[in-house]
Amino acid sequence: MVKHIVLWNLTDPAHKDENAAQMKEKLEGLVGVVPGLVSSQVGRGFAGFDVALVSELADRDALAVYQDHPAHMEVKKFVDSVISERVSCDFDF
């Protein structure tokens, strides 16, 4: 199993809650769509970063499929349009 963690800061202060909610809906909605994506949780940060994603994938191959999957690429377009900063970490567990 692979844990995929991503942290973002959002750009528009007036729409942070709305954009975070849309990110949550879109990212969590990929479970059952992207093969090998076992779970996905998105939360609104209260310290450090604005939004956090914690996903579990079947293995490293599933992570590679997730990264390039058309549904994920569509979500990524929205996410990239509302963020100012992104950091990530992937690890086996």
Order of alpha helices (4+ residues) and beta strands (2+ residues): beta-alpha-beta-beta-alpha-alpha-beta
